[in-house]
Amino acid sequence: MKLSRLAAFVAVALLAASASGADPAKSAKLEYDVLRSFPPGRLAALSLWDKPDAKGLCGANRLNGSWLEAGPQRGSCRGVIAAVVAGDLSAANDAWRGIDVAFAHQRADGGFDAEIRPNGESARSPGAAVEPIRNFVFGSGFMVCVAFAAGRAPQQKISRQT
Protein backbone atom coordinates (compact mmCIF):
# COMPACT_ATOMS: atom_id res chain seq x y z
CA MET A 1 0.00 0.00 0.00
CA LYS A 2 1.28 3.42 -0.85
CA LEU A 3 0.10 4.93 2.43
CA SER A 4 1.81 2.17 4.42
CA ARG A 5 5.04 2.96 2.62
CA LEU A 6 4.49 6.64 3.32
CA ALA A 7 3.87 5.96 7.01
CA ALA A 8 7.01 3.82 7.16
CA PHE A 9 9.01 6.56 5.42
CA VAL A 10 7.71 9.19 7.85
CA ALA A 11 8.54 6.95 10.82
CA VAL A 12 12.08 6.30 9.54
CA ALA A 13 12.58 9.98 8.76
CA LEU A 14 11.47 10.95 12.26
CA LEU A 15 13.73 8.31 13.80
CA ALA A 16 16.69 9.46 11.70
CA ALA A 17 16.04 13.09 12.60
CA SER A 18 15.89 12.26 16.30
CA ALA A 19 19.14 10.27 16.12
CA SER A 20 21.00 12.81 14.01
CA GLY A 21 22.53 14.61 16.96
CA ALA A 22 20.37 17.68 16.51
CA ASP A 23 20.44 20.26 19.28
CA PRO A 24 18.50 18.68 22.17
CA ALA A 25 17.50 22.16 23.35
CA LYS A 26 15.28 22.42 20.29
CA SER A 27 12.03 20.54 20.61
CA ALA A 28 11.52 17.76 18.09
CA LYS A 29 8.70 18.11 15.60
CA LEU A 30 5.59 16.16 16.40
CA GLU A 31 4.02 13.90 13.78
CA TYR A 32 1.32 16.52 13.38
CA ASP A 33 3.92 19.15 12.49
CA VAL A 34 5.53 16.87 9.92
CA LEU A 35 2.16 16.06 8.35
CA ARG A 36 1.19 19.75 8.27
CA SER A 37 4.30 20.39 6.17
CA PHE A 38 2.92 18.23 3.35
CA PRO A 39 1.54 20.16 0.38
CA PRO A 40 -2.16 21.05 0.80
CA GLY A 41 -4.42 18.22 -0.29
CA ARG A 42 -1.64 15.57 -0.29
CA LEU A 43 -2.95 13.65 2.73
CA ALA A 44 -6.52 13.92 1.47
CA ALA A 45 -5.41 12.38 -1.83
CA LEU A 46 -3.46 9.61 -0.07
CA SER A 47 -6.39 8.76 2.18
CA LEU A 48 -9.07 9.03 -0.50
CA TRP A 49 -9.96 5.33 -0.22
CA ASP A 50 -9.80 5.30 3.58
CA LYS A 51 -13.23 6.84 4.08
CA PRO A 52 -15.67 4.29 5.52
CA ASP A 53 -18.62 3.24 3.37
CA ALA A 54 -22.27 3.58 4.45
CA LYS A 55 -21.84 0.57 6.77
CA GLY A 56 -18.69 2.07 8.32
CA LEU A 57 -16.44 -0.52 6.66
CA CYS A 58 -12.95 0.20 5.32
CA GLY A 59 -10.35 -1.57 3.21
CA ALA A 60 -10.87 -5.30 2.69
CA ASN A 61 -13.97 -5.16 4.88
CA ARG A 62 -15.49 -2.61 2.47
CA LEU A 63 -14.41 -4.63 -0.57
CA ASN A 64 -15.98 -7.74 0.97
CA GLY A 65 -19.18 -5.87 1.79
CA SER A 66 -19.11 -7.13 5.37
CA TRP A 67 -16.89 -7.40 8.42
CA LEU A 68 -13.83 -9.65 8.09
CA GLU A 69 -11.42 -8.42 10.79
CA ALA A 70 -10.14 -5.33 12.61
CA GLY A 71 -7.02 -4.59 10.54
CA PRO A 72 -8.73 -3.07 7.49
CA GLN A 73 -10.53 -0.57 9.73
CA ARG A 74 -7.20 1.24 10.22
CA GLY A 75 -8.15 3.12 7.08
CA SER A 76 -10.55 5.13 9.21
CA CYS A 77 -7.61 6.14 11.39
CA ARG A 78 -5.77 7.47 8.33
CA GLY A 79 -8.94 9.27 7.26
CA VAL A 80 -9.20 10.94 10.68
CA ILE A 81 -5.53 11.93 10.53
CA ALA A 82 -5.87 13.52 7.08
CA ALA A 83 -9.01 15.39 8.16
CA VAL A 84 -7.48 16.59 11.43
CA VAL A 85 -4.36 17.84 9.67
CA ALA A 86 -6.58 19.65 7.15
CA GLY A 87 -8.64 21.14 10.01
CA ASP A 88 -11.82 19.45 8.73
CA LEU A 89 -13.54 18.14 11.86
CA SER A 90 -16.65 17.15 9.93
CA ALA A 91 -14.57 14.78 7.78
CA ALA A 92 -12.75 13.53 10.92
CA ASN A 93 -16.05 12.68 12.56
CA ASP A 94 -17.22 10.97 9.37
CA ALA A 95 -14.06 8.85 9.21
CA TRP A 96 -14.52 8.04 12.91
CA ARG A 97 -17.53 5.86 11.96
CA GLY A 98 -15.09 3.13 10.90
CA ILE A 99 -13.49 3.17 14.33
CA ASP A 100 -16.90 2.82 15.95
CA VAL A 101 -17.58 -0.20 13.73
CA ALA A 102 -14.29 -1.79 14.76
CA PHE A 103 -15.03 -1.39 18.46
CA ALA A 104 -18.54 -2.74 17.91
CA HIS A 105 -16.74 -5.98 16.91
CA GLN A 106 -14.53 -6.08 19.99
CA ARG A 107 -14.92 -9.19 22.12
CA ALA A 108 -15.08 -9.28 25.92
CA ASP A 109 -11.48 -10.60 26.02
CA GLY A 110 -10.24 -7.47 24.19
CA GLY A 111 -9.73 -9.17 20.82
CA PHE A 112 -11.86 -8.57 17.75
CA ASP A 113 -14.25 -10.77 15.81
CA ALA A 114 -12.79 -12.30 12.67
CA GLU A 115 -14.52 -14.08 9.80
CA ILE A 116 -13.29 -16.34 7.01
CA ARG A 117 -11.62 -14.24 4.29
CA PRO A 118 -12.55 -14.74 0.63
CA ASN A 119 -9.24 -16.61 0.17
CA GLY A 120 -10.29 -19.15 2.83
CA GLU A 121 -7.87 -17.89 5.49
CA SER A 122 -8.94 -16.36 8.77
CA ALA A 123 -7.64 -14.27 11.64
CA ARG A 124 -9.78 -16.21 14.12
CA SER A 125 -6.94 -18.12 15.77
CA PRO A 126 -4.93 -16.16 18.34
CA GLY A 127 -1.72 -16.32 16.28
CA ALA A 128 -3.41 -15.17 13.08
CA ALA A 129 -5.28 -12.42 14.92
CA VAL A 130 -2.13 -10.60 15.99
CA GLU A 131 -1.37 -8.85 12.69
CA PRO A 132 -4.81 -7.37 11.88
CA ILE A 133 -5.32 -6.26 15.47
CA ARG A 134 -1.80 -4.78 15.58
CA ASN A 135 -2.51 -2.87 12.38
CA PHE A 136 -5.71 -1.40 13.78
CA VAL A 137 -4.21 -0.58 17.18
CA PHE A 138 -1.13 1.02 15.59
CA GLY A 139 -3.33 3.12 13.32
CA SER A 140 -5.49 4.13 16.27
CA GLY A 141 -2.50 5.10 18.40
CA PHE A 142 -0.94 7.17 15.63
CA MET A 143 -4.31 8.84 15.02
CA VAL A 144 -4.68 9.75 18.70
CA CYS A 145 -1.16 11.22 18.81
CA VAL A 146 -1.81 13.40 15.76
CA ALA A 147 -5.29 14.45 16.88
CA PHE A 148 -4.20 15.46 20.36
CA ALA A 149 -1.05 17.20 19.11
CA ALA A 150 -3.33 19.21 16.85
CA GLY A 151 -5.70 19.97 19.71
CA ARG A 152 -8.43 18.72 17.38
CA ALA A 153 -9.51 15.34 18.66
CA PRO A 154 -12.71 14.13 17.00
CA GLN A 155 -15.86 15.21 18.78
CA GLN A 156 -17.10 11.67 19.28
CA LYS A 157 -15.78 9.43 22.01
CA ILE A 158 -14.82 5.78 21.88
CA SER A 159 -17.50 3.89 23.71
CA ARG A 160 -17.58 0.17 24.12
CA GLN A 161 -20.93 -1.54 23.78
CA THR A 162 -21.61 -3.89 26.68
ChimeraX commands (.cxc) that place a marker at each C-alpha (Angstrom):
marker #1 position 0.00,0.00,0.00 radius 0.5
marker #1 position 1.28,3.42,-0.85 radius 0.5
marker #1 position 0.10,4.93,2.43 radius 0.5
marker #1 position 1.81,2.17,4.42 radius 0.5
marker #1 position 5.04,2.96,2.62 radius 0.5
marker #1 position 4.49,6.64,3.32 radius 0.5
marker #1 position 3.87,5.96,7.01 radius 0.5
marker #1 position 7.01,3.82,7.16 radius 0.5
marker #1 position 9.01,6.56,5.42 radius 0.5
marker #1 position 7.71,9.19,7.85 radius 0.5
marker #1 position 8.54,6.95,10.82 radius 0.5
marker #1 position 12.08,6.30,9.54 radius 0.5
marker #1 position 12.58,9.98,8.76 radius 0.5
marker #1 position 11.47,10.95,12.26 radius 0.5
marker #1 position 13.73,8.31,13.80 radius 0.5
marker #1 position 16.69,9.46,11.70 radius 0.5
marker #1 position 16.04,13.09,12.60 radius 0.5
marker #1 position 15.89,12.26,16.30 radius 0.5
marker #1 position 19.14,10.27,16.12 radius 0.5
marker #1 position 21.00,12.81,14.01 radius 0.5
marker #1 position 22.53,14.61,16.96 radius 0.5
marker #1 position 20.37,17.68,16.51 radius 0.5
marker #1 position 20.44,20.26,19.28 radius 0.5
marker #1 position 18.50,18.68,22.17 radius 0.5
marker #1 position 17.50,22.16,23.35 radius 0.5
marker #1 position 15.28,22.42,20.29 radius 0.5
marker #1 position 12.03,20.54,20.61 radius 0.5
marker #1 position 11.52,17.76,18.09 radius 0.5
marker #1 position 8.70,18.11,15.60 radius 0.5
marker #1 position 5.59,16.16,16.40 radius 0.5
marker #1 position 4.02,13.90,13.78 radius 0.5
marker #1 position 1.32,16.52,13.38 radius 0.5
marker #1 position 3.92,19.15,12.49 radius 0.5
marker #1 position 5.53,16.87,9.92 radius 0.5
marker #1 position 2.16,16.06,8.35 radius 0.5
marker #1 position 1.19,19.75,8.27 radius 0.5
marker #1 position 4.30,20.39,6.17 radius 0.5
marker #1 position 2.92,18.23,3.35 radius 0.5
marker #1 position 1.54,20.16,0.38 radius 0.5
marker #1 position -2.16,21.05,0.80 radius 0.5
marker #1 position -4.42,18.22,-0.29 radius 0.5
marker #1 position -1.64,15.57,-0.29 radius 0.5
marker #1 position -2.95,13.65,2.73 radius 0.5
marker #1 position -6.52,13.92,1.47 radius 0.5
marker #1 position -5.41,12.38,-1.83 radius 0.5
marker #1 position -3.46,9.61,-0.07 radius 0.5
marker #1 position -6.39,8.76,2.18 radius 0.5
marker #1 position -9.07,9.03,-0.50 radius 0.5
marker #1 position -9.96,5.33,-0.22 radius 0.5
marker #1 position -9.80,5.30,3.58 radius 0.5
marker #1 position -13.23,6.84,4.08 radius 0.5
marker #1 position -15.67,4.29,5.52 radius 0.5
marker #1 position -18.62,3.24,3.37 radius 0.5
marker #1 position -22.27,3.58,4.45 radius 0.5
marker #1 position -21.84,0.57,6.77 radius 0.5
marker #1 position -18.69,2.07,8.32 radius 0.5
marker #1 position -16.44,-0.52,6.66 radius 0.5
marker #1 position -12.95,0.20,5.32 radius 0.5
marker #1 position -10.35,-1.57,3.21 radius 0.5
marker #1 position -10.87,-5.30,2.69 radius 0.5
marker #1 position -13.97,-5.16,4.88 radius 0.5
marker #1 position -15.49,-2.61,2.47 radius 0.5
marker #1 position -14.41,-4.63,-0.57 radius 0.5
marker #1 position -15.98,-7.74,0.97 radius 0.5
marker #1 position -19.18,-5.87,1.79 radius 0.5
marker #1 position -19.11,-7.13,5.37 radius 0.5
marker #1 position -16.89,-7.40,8.42 radius 0.5
marker #1 position -13.83,-9.65,8.09 radius 0.5
marker #1 position -11.42,-8.42,10.79 radius 0.5
marker #1 position -10.14,-5.33,12.61 radius 0.5
marker #1 position -7.02,-4.59,10.54 radius 0.5
marker #1 position -8.73,-3.07,7.49 radius 0.5
marker #1 position -10.53,-0.57,9.73 radius 0.5
marker #1 position -7.20,1.24,10.22 radius 0.5
marker #1 position -8.15,3.12,7.08 radius 0.5
marker #1 position -10.55,5.13,9.21 radius 0.5
marker #1 position -7.61,6.14,11.39 radius 0.5
marker #1 position -5.77,7.47,8.33 radius 0.5
marker #1 position -8.94,9.27,7.26 radius 0.5
marker #1 position -9.20,10.94,10.68 radius 0.5
marker #1 position -5.53,11.93,10.53 radius 0.5
marker #1 position -5.87,13.52,7.08 radius 0.5
marker #1 position -9.01,15.39,8.16 radius 0.5
marker #1 position -7.48,16.59,11.43 radius 0.5
marker #1 position -4.36,17.84,9.67 radius 0.5
marker #1 position -6.58,19.65,7.15 radius 0.5
marker #1 position -8.64,21.14,10.01 radius 0.5
marker #1 position -11.82,19.45,8.73 radius 0.5
marker #1 position -13.54,18.14,11.86 radius 0.5
marker #1 position -16.65,17.15,9.93 radius 0.5
marker #1 position -14.57,14.78,7.78 radius 0.5
marker #1 position -12.75,13.53,10.92 radius 0.5
marker #1 position -16.05,12.68,12.56 radius 0.5
marker #1 position -17.22,10.97,9.37 radius 0.5
marker #1 position -14.06,8.85,9.21 radius 0.5
marker #1 position -14.52,8.04,12.91 radius 0.5
marker #1 position -17.53,5.86,11.96 radius 0.5
marker #1 position -15.09,3.13,10.90 radius 0.5
marker #1 position -13.49,3.17,14.33 radius 0.5
marker #1 position -16.90,2.82,15.95 radius 0.5
marker #1 position -17.58,-0.20,13.73 radius 0.5
marker #1 position -14.29,-1.79,14.76 radius 0.5
marker #1 position -15.03,-1.39,18.46 radius 0.5
marker #1 position -18.54,-2.74,17.91 radius 0.5
marker #1 position -16.74,-5.98,16.91 radius 0.5
marker #1 position -14.53,-6.08,19.99 radius 0.5
marker #1 position -14.92,-9.19,22.12 radius 0.5
marker #1 position -15.08,-9.28,25.92 radius 0.5
marker #1 position -11.48,-10.60,26.02 radius 0.5
marker #1 position -10.24,-7.47,24.19 radius 0.5
marker #1 position -9.73,-9.17,20.82 radius 0.5
marker #1 position -11.86,-8.57,17.75 radius 0.5
marker #1 position -14.25,-10.77,15.81 radius 0.5
marker #1 position -12.79,-12.30,12.67 radius 0.5
marker #1 position -14.52,-14.08,9.80 radius 0.5
marker #1 position -13.29,-16.34,7.01 radius 0.5
marker #1 position -11.62,-14.24,4.29 radius 0.5
marker #1 position -12.55,-14.74,0.63 radius 0.5
marker #1 position -9.24,-16.61,0.17 radius 0.5
marker #1 position -10.29,-19.15,2.83 radius 0.5
marker #1 position -7.87,-17.89,5.49 radius 0.5
marker #1 position -8.94,-16.36,8.77 radius 0.5
marker #1 position -7.64,-14.27,11.64 radius 0.5
marker #1 position -9.78,-16.21,14.12 radius 0.5
marker #1 position -6.94,-18.12,15.77 radius 0.5
marker #1 position -4.93,-16.16,18.34 radius 0.5
marker #1 position -1.72,-16.32,16.28 radius 0.5
marker #1 position -3.41,-15.17,13.08 radius 0.5
marker #1 position -5.28,-12.42,14.92 radius 0.5
marker #1 position -2.13,-10.60,15.99 radius 0.5
marker #1 position -1.37,-8.85,12.69 radius 0.5
marker #1 position -4.81,-7.37,11.88 radius 0.5
marker #1 position -5.32,-6.26,15.47 radius 0.5
marker #1 position -1.80,-4.78,15.58 radius 0.5
marker #1 position -2.51,-2.87,12.38 radius 0.5
marker #1 position -5.71,-1.40,13.78 radius 0.5
marker #1 position -4.21,-0.58,17.18 radius 0.5
marker #1 position -1.13,1.02,15.59 radius 0.5
marker #1 position -3.33,3.12,13.32 radius 0.5
marker #1 position -5.49,4.13,16.27 radius 0.5
marker #1 position -2.50,5.10,18.40 radius 0.5
marker #1 position -0.94,7.17,15.63 radius 0.5
marker #1 position -4.31,8.84,15.02 radius 0.5
marker #1 position -4.68,9.75,18.70 radius 0.5
marker #1 position -1.16,11.22,18.81 radius 0.5
marker #1 position -1.81,13.40,15.76 radius 0.5
marker #1 position -5.29,14.45,16.88 radius 0.5
marker #1 position -4.20,15.46,20.36 radius 0.5
marker #1 position -1.05,17.20,19.11 radius 0.5
marker #1 position -3.33,19.21,16.85 radius 0.5
marker #1 position -5.70,19.97,19.71 radius 0.5
marker #1 position -8.43,18.72,17.38 radius 0.5
marker #1 position -9.51,15.34,18.66 radius 0.5
marker #1 position -12.71,14.13,17.00 radius 0.5
marker #1 position -15.86,15.21,18.78 radius 0.5
marker #1 position -17.10,11.67,19.28 radius 0.5
marker #1 position -15.78,9.43,22.01 radius 0.5
marker #1 position -14.82,5.78,21.88 radius 0.5
marker #1 position -17.50,3.89,23.71 radius 0.5
marker #1 position -17.58,0.17,24.12 radius 0.5
marker #1 position -20.93,-1.54,23.78 radius 0.5
marker #1 position -21.61,-3.89,26.68 radius 0.5
marker link #1:1,2 radius 0.2
marker link #1:2,3 radius 0.2
marker link #1:3,4 radius 0.2
marker link #1:4,5 radius 0.2
marker link #1:5,6 radius 0.2
marker link #1:6,7 radius 0.2
marker link #1:7,8 radius 0.2
marker link #1:8,9 radius 0.2
marker link #1:9,10 radius 0.2
marker link #1:10,11 radius 0.2
marker link #1:11,12 radius 0.2
marker link #1:12,13 radius 0.2
marker link #1:13,14 radius 0.2
marker link #1:14,15 radius 0.2
marker link #1:15,16 radius 0.2
marker link #1:16,17 radius 0.2
marker link #1:17,18 radius 0.2
marker link #1:18,19 radius 0.2
marker link #1:19,20 radius 0.2
marker link #1:20,21 radius 0.2
marker link #1:21,22 radius 0.2
marker link #1:22,23 radius 0.2
marker link #1:23,24 radius 0.2
marker link #1:24,25 radius 0.2
marker link #1:25,26 radius 0.2
marker link #1:26,27 radius 0.2
marker link #1:27,28 radius 0.2
marker link #1:28,29 radius 0.2
marker link #1:29,30 radius 0.2
marker link #1:30,31 radius 0.2
marker link #1:31,32 radius 0.2
marker link #1:32,33 radius 0.2
marker link #1:33,34 radius 0.2
marker link #1:34,35 radius 0.2
marker link #1:35,36 radius 0.2
marker link #1:36,37 radius 0.2
marker link #1:37,38 radius 0.2
marker link #1:38,39 radius 0.2
marker link #1:39,40 radius 0.2
marker link #1:40,41 radius 0.2
marker link #1:41,42 radius 0.2
marker link #1:42,43 radius 0.2
marker link #1:43,44 radius 0.2
marker link #1:44,45 radius 0.2
marker link #1:45,46 radius 0.2
marker link #1:46,47 radius 0.2
marker link #1:47,48 radius 0.2
marker link #1:48,49 radius 0.2
marker link #1:49,50 radius 0.2
marker link #1:50,51 radius 0.2
marker link #1:51,52 radius 0.2
marker link #1:52,53 radius 0.2
marker link #1:53,54 radius 0.2
marker link #1:54,55 radius 0.2
marker link #1:55,56 radius 0.2
marker link #1:56,57 radius 0.2
marker link #1:57,58 radius 0.2
marker link #1:58,59 radius 0.2
marker link #1:59,60 radius 0.2
marker link #1:60,61 radius 0.2
marker link #1:61,62 radius 0.2
marker link #1:62,63 radius 0.2
marker link #1:63,64 radius 0.2
marker link #1:64,65 radius 0.2
marker link #1:65,66 radius 0.2
marker link #1:66,67 radius 0.2
marker link #1:67,68 radius 0.2
marker link #1:68,69 radius 0.2
marker link #1:69,70 radius 0.2
marker link #1:70,71 radius 0.2
marker link #1:71,72 radius 0.2
marker link #1:72,73 radius 0.2
marker link #1:73,74 radius 0.2
marker link #1:74,75 radius 0.2
marker link #1:75,76 radius 0.2
marker link #1:76,77 radius 0.2
marker link #1:77,78 radius 0.2
marker link #1:78,79 radius 0.2
marker link #1:79,80 radius 0.2
marker link #1:80,81 radius 0.2
marker link #1:81,82 radius 0.2
marker link #1:82,83 radius 0.2
marker link #1:83,84 radius 0.2
marker link #1:84,85 radius 0.2
marker link #1:85,86 radius 0.2
marker link #1:86,87 radius 0.2
marker link #1:87,88 radius 0.2
marker link #1:88,89 radius 0.2
marker link #1:89,90 radius 0.2
marker link #1:90,91 radius 0.2
marker link #1:91,92 radius 0.2
marker link #1:92,93 radius 0.2
marker link #1:93,94 radius 0.2
marker link #1:94,95 radius 0.2
marker link #1:95,96 radius 0.2
marker link #1:96,97 radius 0.2
marker link #1:97,98 radius 0.2
marker link #1:98,99 radius 0.2
marker link #1:99,100 radius 0.2
marker link #1:100,101 radius 0.2
marker link #1:101,102 radius 0.2
marker link #1:102,103 radius 0.2
marker link #1:103,104 radius 0.2
marker link #1:104,105 radius 0.2
marker link #1:105,106 radius 0.2
marker link #1:106,107 radius 0.2
marker link #1:107,108 radius 0.2
marker link #1:108,109 radius 0.2
marker link #1:109,110 radius 0.2
marker link #1:110,111 radius 0.2
marker link #1:111,112 radius 0.2
marker link #1:112,113 radius 0.2
marker link #1:113,114 radius 0.2
marker link #1:114,115 radius 0.2
marker link #1:115,116 radius 0.2
marker link #1:116,117 radius 0.2
marker link #1:117,118 radius 0.2
marker link #1:118,119 radius 0.2
marker link #1:119,120 radius 0.2
marker link #1:120,121 radius 0.2
marker link #1:121,122 radius 0.2
marker link #1:122,123 radius 0.2
marker link #1:123,124 radius 0.2
marker link #1:124,125 radius 0.2
marker link #1:125,126 radius 0.2
marker link #1:126,127 radius 0.2
marker link #1:127,128 radius 0.2
marker link #1:128,129 radius 0.2
marker link #1:129,130 radius 0.2
marker link #1:130,131 radius 0.2
marker link #1:131,132 radius 0.2
marker link #1:132,133 radius 0.2
marker link #1:133,134 radius 0.2
marker link #1:134,135 radius 0.2
marker link #1:135,136 radius 0.2
marker link #1:136,137 radius 0.2
marker link #1:137,138 radius 0.2
marker link #1:138,139 radius 0.2
marker link #1:139,140 radius 0.2
marker link #1:140,141 radius 0.2
marker link #1:141,142 radius 0.2
marker link #1:142,143 radius 0.2
marker link #1:143,144 radius 0.2
marker link #1:144,145 radius 0.2
marker link #1:145,146 radius 0.2
marker link #1:146,147 radius 0.2
marker link #1:147,148 radius 0.2
marker link #1:148,149 radius 0.2
marker link #1:149,150 radius 0.2
marker link #1:150,151 radius 0.2
marker link #1:151,152 radius 0.2
marker link #1:152,153 radius 0.2
marker link #1:153,154 radius 0.2
marker link #1:154,155 radius 0.2
marker link #1:155,156 radius 0.2
marker link #1:156,157 radius 0.2
marker link #1:157,158 radius 0.2
marker link #1:158,159 radius 0.2
marker link #1:159,160 radius 0.2
marker link #1:160,161 radius 0.2
marker link #1:161,162 radius 0.2
view
